[in-house]
């Protein structure tokens, strides 16, 4: 997360050292063995652009993780999220041979992608991204564990965006709402002047739900799972705890990197693989709040009829310099409109004789909005409010 004003990365190494890798993996081993955790740890290489770390770094990390963790019957899982521009056949072999799941970032068709994903020269990256994507999709069975991540661009047609990804041969993709805090809400209003985020997503959902050759879209599948009583296995929505820590190149433990949009050094809490266990890192104030962020909600969210699906939305999107995290999501009304639409659409697809088994009812957007309109404006959640930076007061 380098594009929102937090420049703290400049004080850190560009690449994680072997010493830091070793220390981190031993911390993971200790955490899993002491707590007798049965799940597999997932190591996700993110950036910036993680492939800039080089093939030797990836080979060392994966080899060392297997050495340290397999010795105590812990099976590590590896993923990478990349813009794809550096991918060649050697990278494909490395991903394939080490069972690394590949996510490629591409923001729709060429015109839309090249508005935001550009090189320092100003040249768009789309053509190079597509070359990398095609290499991955066509390398043995690597394409079976490859997906695409895309930030919503309201200027793009949602149906054409969907069909574009299908034409590329992608079987799994997901969409992200742009990362904004309340202090940037005017940007959202300007962007959504002609079409709202909910309208954009509803258009795509209505097309997708009727598509016989339907790819997996995590945002939609997760909502449907949550509506029907399951879990939304993602940190953006739902009720699950967020069991994630970021490890910076200097070994610093941090909550999810998107929280950097809240301000300079916002995620820095002093915990490091050289001075703290994973347990200690998870108990730092911000990491702990992030972990429980779908349970610790402001008053509006506590009253909301779609709370179990929305979970208050993504924690970074709730921040304001005035109230800390004591707000609904900046996308509150969009999420409410989208979730009620999806819920009602899904319920219409359930045969009437099975509806009695489904403990969910139809809710209109207007009904949901009316419920949260009655609240005490003076009510303060002190914990959420406490994250105001001193310079913001």
C-alpha positions as CSV (number, residue, x, y, z in Angstrom):
1,X,0.0,0.0,0.0
2,X,2.2,2.8,-1.3
3,X,-0.3,5.1,-3.1
4,X,-2.1,6.7,-0.2
5,X,0.5,8.9,1.4
6,X,2.1,6.6,4.0
7,X,5.8,6.8,3.3
8,X,7.0,4.7,6.2
9,X,8.1,2.0,3.7
10,X,11.1,4.2,2.8
11,X,12.6,3.4,6.2
12,X,12.6,-0.3,5.6
13,X,14.7,-2.7,3.5
14,X,13.5,-3.3,-0.1
15,X,13.7,-7.1,0.4
16,X,13.4,-9.3,3.5
17,X,16.7,-10.7,4.7
18,X,17.3,-14.5,5.2
19,X,17.8,-13.8,8.9
20,X,14.3,-12.2,9.1
21,X,12.8,-15.0,7.1
22,X,14.3,-17.6,9.4
23,X,13.2,-15.7,12.6
24,X,9.7,-15.3,11.2
25,X,9.2,-18.9,10.3
26,X,10.4,-20.0,13.7
27,X,7.8,-17.7,15.2
28,X,5.1,-19.3,13.1
29,X,6.3,-22.8,14.1
30,X,6.2,-21.9,17.8
31,X,2.7,-20.3,17.4
32,X,1.2,-23.3,15.7
33,X,2.8,-25.9,18.0
34,X,2.0,-24.2,21.3
35,X,-1.6,-23.6,20.3
36,X,-2.0,-27.0,18.6
37,X,-3.5,-25.3,15.5
38,X,-4.7,-27.8,12.9
39,X,-5.2,-25.3,10.0
40,X,-2.5,-24.7,7.4
41,X,-0.6,-21.4,7.6
42,X,-1.0,-19.4,4.4
43,X,1.9,-17.3,3.3
44,X,0.8,-14.7,0.8
45,X,3.4,-12.7,-1.1
46,X,2.0,-9.2,-1.6
47,X,3.5,-5.8,-2.4
48,X,4.0,-3.4,-4.0
49,X,5.1,-5.9,-6.5
50,X,6.4,-9.0,-4.8
51,X,8.2,-10.4,-7.9
52,X,10.7,-7.6,-7.5
53,X,12.1,-9.6,-4.6
54,X,13.5,-12.0,-7.2
55,X,13.3,-15.8,-7.8
56,X,16.0,-16.6,-5.3
57,X,14.1,-15.0,-2.5
58,X,11.0,-17.0,-3.3
59,X,13.0,-20.2,-3.6
60,X,14.6,-19.6,-0.2
61,X,11.4,-18.7,1.6
62,X,9.5,-21.7,0.3
63,X,12.3,-24.1,0.9
64,X,12.9,-22.8,4.4
65,X,9.2,-22.8,5.3
66,X,8.9,-26.4,4.2
67,X,12.1,-27.3,6.2
68,X,10.9,-25.6,9.4
69,X,7.2,-26.5,9.3
70,X,7.0,-29.9,7.7
71,X,9.3,-31.1,10.4
72,X,6.4,-30.7,12.9
73,X,3.7,-31.8,10.4
74,X,2.6,-28.3,9.5
75,X,1.8,-27.9,5.8
76,X,2.4,-24.4,4.6
77,X,0.4,-23.0,1.7
78,X,1.8,-20.3,-0.6
79,X,0.0,-17.6,-2.7
80,X,1.3,-14.6,-4.6
81,X,-0.6,-11.5,-5.7
82,X,1.3,-9.8,-8.6
83,X,0.6,-7.4,-11.4
84,X,2.0,-10.1,-13.8
85,X,4.3,-7.9,-15.8
86,X,7.5,-9.7,-14.8
87,X,6.1,-13.3,-15.3
88,X,8.2,-15.4,-17.6
89,X,8.4,-19.2,-18.0
90,X,10.9,-19.4,-15.2
91,X,8.4,-17.8,-12.8
92,X,5.7,-20.1,-14.0
93,X,8.0,-23.1,-13.3
94,X,8.7,-21.8,-9.8
95,X,5.0,-21.3,-9.1
96,X,4.1,-24.7,-10.5
97,X,6.9,-26.7,-8.8
98,X,6.2,-25.1,-5.4
99,X,2.4,-25.3,-5.6
100,X,2.0,-21.5,-5.3
101,X,-1.5,-20.1,-6.0
102,X,-1.3,-17.1,-8.3
103,X,-3.4,-14.0,-8.2
104,X,-3.0,-11.4,-10.9
105,X,-4.1,-7.8,-10.5
106,X,-5.8,-6.3,-13.6
107,X,-8.5,-3.7,-13.6
108,X,-10.7,-4.7,-16.5
109,X,-10.3,-4.0,-20.2
110,X,-7.2,-2.2,-21.6
111,X,-8.7,1.3,-21.5
112,X,-9.8,1.0,-17.9
113,X,-6.7,-0.8,-16.6
114,X,-4.3,1.7,-18.2
115,X,-6.0,4.6,-16.6
116,X,-4.6,3.6,-13.2
117,X,-2.0,0.8,-13.6
118,X,0.8,2.6,-15.4
119,X,4.6,2.5,-15.4
120,X,6.7,5.5,-14.3
121,X,7.0,6.4,-17.9
122,X,3.2,6.8,-18.1
123,X,2.8,3.8,-20.4
124,X,-0.1,1.5,-19.6
125,X,0.7,-2.0,-18.3
126,X,-2.3,-3.9,-19.7
127,X,-0.4,-5.6,-22.6
128,X,2.4,-6.9,-20.4
129,X,-0.1,-8.0,-17.7
130,X,-2.0,-10.1,-20.3
131,X,1.2,-11.7,-21.5
132,X,2.0,-12.7,-18.0
133,X,-1.5,-13.9,-17.4
134,X,-1.5,-16.0,-20.5
135,X,1.8,-17.6,-19.6
136,X,0.4,-18.7,-16.2
137,X,-2.9,-19.9,-17.7
138,X,-1.1,-22.0,-20.3
139,X,1.7,-23.5,-18.1
140,X,0.8,-27.1,-17.4
141,X,-2.0,-27.1,-14.7
142,X,-1.0,-23.8,-13.1
143,X,-4.0,-22.1,-14.6
144,X,-6.3,-24.2,-12.3
145,X,-5.0,-22.3,-9.3
146,X,-4.9,-18.8,-10.8
147,X,-7.3,-16.0,-10.3
148,X,-7.7,-12.3,-10.9
149,X,-8.2,-9.4,-8.5
150,X,-9.7,-6.2,-9.9
151,X,-10.5,-2.8,-8.4
152,X,-14.0,-1.6,-9.4
153,X,-13.9,1.2,-12.0
154,X,-17.3,2.9,-12.3
155,X,-16.4,4.2,-15.8
156,X,-16.2,0.6,-17.1
157,X,-19.3,-1.2,-18.1
158,X,-19.9,-4.0,-15.5
159,X,-21.2,-6.6,-18.0
160,X,-18.3,-5.9,-20.5
161,X,-15.8,-6.2,-17.6
162,X,-17.3,-9.5,-16.6
163,X,-17.3,-10.9,-20.2
164,X,-13.8,-9.6,-20.7
165,X,-12.5,-11.7,-17.8
166,X,-14.4,-14.7,-19.0
167,X,-12.9,-14.3,-22.5
168,X,-9.5,-14.3,-21.0
169,X,-10.2,-17.8,-19.6
170,X,-10.3,-16.9,-16.0
171,X,-12.4,-19.2,-13.8
172,X,-12.1,-17.3,-10.6
173,X,-12.0,-13.5,-10.0
174,X,-12.9,-11.0,-7.4
175,X,-13.7,-7.3,-7.2
176,X,-12.5,-4.7,-4.6
177,X,-14.1,-1.5,-3.6
178,X,-11.6,1.4,-3.9
179,X,-9.9,2.1,-0.6
180,X,-11.1,5.4,0.9
181,X,-11.7,6.8,4.4
182,X,-14.4,9.3,5.4
183,X,-12.1,12.2,4.9
184,X,-12.1,11.3,1.2
185,X,-15.8,10.8,0.9
186,X,-16.2,13.6,-1.7
187,X,-14.1,11.5,-4.0
188,X,-16.6,8.7,-3.8
189,X,-19.5,11.1,-4.4
190,X,-17.7,12.5,-7.5
191,X,-16.9,9.0,-8.9
192,X,-20.4,7.7,-8.3
193,X,-22.2,10.7,-9.8
194,X,-23.5,8.7,-12.8
195,X,-23.7,5.2,-11.3
196,X,-23.3,4.0,-7.7
197,X,-21.0,1.1,-6.7
198,X,-24.1,-0.9,-5.7
199,X,-25.8,-0.3,-9.1
200,X,-22.6,-1.3,-10.9
201,X,-22.3,-4.5,-8.8
202,X,-26.0,-5.3,-9.1
203,X,-25.8,-5.1,-12.9
204,X,-22.9,-7.6,-12.9
205,X,-24.6,-9.9,-10.3
206,X,-27.9,-10.1,-12.2
207,X,-25.9,-11.2,-15.3
208,X,-23.7,-13.5,-13.4
209,X,-26.4,-15.3,-11.5
210,X,-28.1,-16.3,-14.8
211,X,-24.9,-17.3,-16.5
212,X,-24.8,-21.1,-17.1
213,X,-21.0,-21.1,-17.5
214,X,-20.5,-19.2,-14.2
215,X,-17.0,-18.4,-12.9
216,X,-16.5,-18.0,-9.2
217,X,-16.7,-14.4,-8.0
218,X,-15.6,-14.4,-4.4
219,X,-17.5,-11.2,-3.5
220,X,-20.8,-12.7,-4.8
221,X,-20.3,-16.3,-3.7
222,X,-19.2,-15.1,-0.2
223,X,-22.4,-13.0,0.2
224,X,-24.6,-15.8,-0.8
225,X,-22.9,-18.2,1.6
226,X,-23.3,-15.6,4.4
227,X,-27.0,-15.0,3.5
228,X,-27.7,-18.7,3.8
229,X,-26.1,-19.0,7.2
230,X,-22.5,-19.8,6.2
231,X,-19.3,-17.9,6.5
232,X,-18.0,-15.1,4.4
233,X,-14.4,-16.3,4.3
234,X,-12.8,-12.9,3.8
235,X,-11.8,-9.9,5.9
236,X,-14.1,-7.4,4.0
237,X,-17.5,-8.7,5.1
238,X,-19.2,-11.3,7.3
239,X,-18.7,-12.2,10.9
240,X,-15.5,-14.2,10.9
241,X,-12.4,-13.2,12.8
242,X,-9.6,-11.8,10.6
243,X,-6.7,-14.1,11.2
244,X,-4.1,-12.2,9.3
245,X,-0.8,-10.4,10.1
246,X,1.4,-8.5,7.7
247,X,5.2,-9.0,8.0
248,X,7.1,-6.1,6.7
249,X,10.6,-6.5,5.1
250,X,12.2,-5.4,8.4
251,X,10.3,-8.1,10.3
252,X,7.7,-5.8,11.7
253,X,4.3,-7.3,12.5
254,X,1.3,-5.2,11.3
255,X,-2.4,-5.4,10.8
256,X,-3.7,-5.5,7.2
257,X,-1.7,-3.1,5.0
258,X,-4.8,-1.3,3.7
259,X,-5.0,0.4,7.1
260,X,-2.1,2.5,5.9
261,X,-4.7,4.7,4.2
262,X,-5.6,6.0,7.7
263,X,-2.4,8.0,8.0
264,X,1.4,8.1,8.1
265,X,2.8,5.2,10.2
266,X,-0.7,4.2,11.3
267,X,0.0,0.5,11.3
268,X,3.3,0.7,13.2
269,X,3.0,-0.7,16.7
270,X,6.5,-1.8,17.6
271,X,6.0,-5.5,17.4
272,X,8.7,-7.3,15.4
273,X,9.7,-11.0,14.8
274,X,12.9,-10.3,16.7
275,X,11.1,-9.0,19.8
276,X,7.6,-10.4,19.8
277,X,5.8,-13.7,19.4
278,X,2.9,-14.1,17.0
279,X,0.6,-14.1,20.0
280,X,2.0,-10.8,21.2
281,X,1.7,-9.3,17.8
282,X,-2.0,-10.3,17.6
283,X,-2.6,-8.5,20.9
284,X,-1.3,-5.1,19.8
285,X,-4.2,-2.6,19.7
286,X,-4.7,-2.3,15.9
287,X,-4.1,-6.0,15.1
288,X,-6.5,-7.1,17.8
289,X,-9.2,-4.6,16.6
290,X,-8.7,-5.8,13.0
291,X,-9.1,-9.4,14.2
292,X,-12.4,-8.6,15.9
293,X,-13.6,-5.9,13.5
294,X,-16.8,-7.7,12.4
295,X,-17.9,-8.0,16.0
296,X,-16.8,-4.6,17.4
297,X,-19.2,-2.2,15.6
298,X,-20.5,1.3,16.0
299,X,-24.1,1.8,17.1
300,X,-25.6,2.0,13.6
301,X,-24.1,-1.3,12.5
302,X,-25.3,-3.0,15.7
303,X,-28.9,-2.2,14.8
304,X,-28.6,-3.1,11.1
305,X,-30.7,-5.9,9.7
306,X,-27.9,-7.1,7.4
307,X,-25.2,-7.1,10.1
308,X,-24.5,-10.8,9.8
309,X,-23.7,-10.5,6.1
310,X,-22.0,-7.1,6.1
311,X,-20.2,-7.3,9.5
312,X,-19.8,-3.5,9.4
313,X,-17.8,-3.7,6.2
314,X,-14.0,-3.5,5.8
315,X,-12.3,-1.9,8.8
316,X,-10.1,0.6,6.8
317,X,-13.2,1.9,5.1
318,X,-14.7,2.9,8.5
319,X,-12.0,5.4,9.5
320,X,-12.3,9.1,9.9
321,X,-10.0,11.6,11.5
322,X,-13.0,12.8,13.6
323,X,-14.3,9.5,15.0
324,X,-11.5,7.0,14.5
325,X,-13.2,3.7,13.5
326,X,-16.5,4.6,15.2
327,X,-18.4,4.8,11.9
328,X,-20.2,2.5,9.5
329,X,-18.3,1.9,6.2
330,X,-18.0,4.7,3.7
331,X,-19.8,2.3,1.5
332,X,-22.6,1.6,4.0
333,X,-25.6,2.4,1.7
334,X,-24.0,0.7,-1.3
335,X,-23.4,-2.5,0.7
336,X,-27.0,-2.3,2.1
337,X,-28.5,-1.9,-1.3
338,X,-26.3,-4.7,-2.8
339,X,-26.8,-7.2,0.0
340,X,-30.6,-6.7,0.2
341,X,-30.8,-7.2,-3.6
342,X,-28.7,-10.3,-3.6
343,X,-30.6,-11.7,-0.6
344,X,-34.0,-11.2,-2.2
345,X,-32.8,-12.6,-5.5
346,X,-31.4,-15.7,-3.9
347,X,-34.5,-16.3,-1.8
348,X,-36.6,-16.1,-5.0
349,X,-34.6,-19.0,-6.4
350,X,-35.3,-21.3,-3.5
351,X,-38.3,-23.6,-4.0
352,X,-41.3,-22.6,-1.8
353,X,-41.3,-26.1,-0.1
354,X,-37.7,-25.4,1.1
355,X,-38.2,-21.8,2.2
356,X,-39.4,-23.0,5.7
357,X,-35.9,-24.5,6.3
358,X,-34.2,-21.2,5.5
359,X,-34.2,-18.8,8.4
360,X,-33.9,-15.8,6.3
361,X,-36.6,-13.4,5.0
362,X,-36.7,-10.8,2.3
363,X,-35.6,-7.3,3.3
364,X,-36.0,-4.2,1.2
365,X,-33.3,-1.6,1.0
366,X,-35.7,1.0,2.3
367,X,-36.6,-1.1,5.3
368,X,-33.0,-1.7,6.2
369,X,-32.1,2.0,5.8
370,X,-35.1,3.0,8.0
371,X,-33.9,0.8,10.9
372,X,-30.4,2.4,11.1
373,X,-31.9,5.9,10.8
374,X,-32.9,5.7,14.5
375,X,-29.8,6.0,16.6
376,X,-28.3,8.1,19.4
377,X,-25.8,10.5,17.6
378,X,-24.1,11.0,21.0
379,X,-23.3,7.3,21.5
380,X,-19.6,6.7,21.3
381,X,-17.8,3.3,21.2
382,X,-14.7,4.3,23.2
383,X,-12.5,1.6,21.7
384,X,-13.3,2.5,18.1
385,X,-13.0,6.2,18.9
386,X,-9.6,5.7,20.6
387,X,-7.8,5.2,17.3
388,X,-7.9,8.9,16.4
389,X,-4.4,10.1,15.8
390,X,-3.4,13.0,18.1
391,X,-2.6,15.3,15.2
392,X,-6.2,14.7,13.9
393,X,-8.0,15.9,17.0
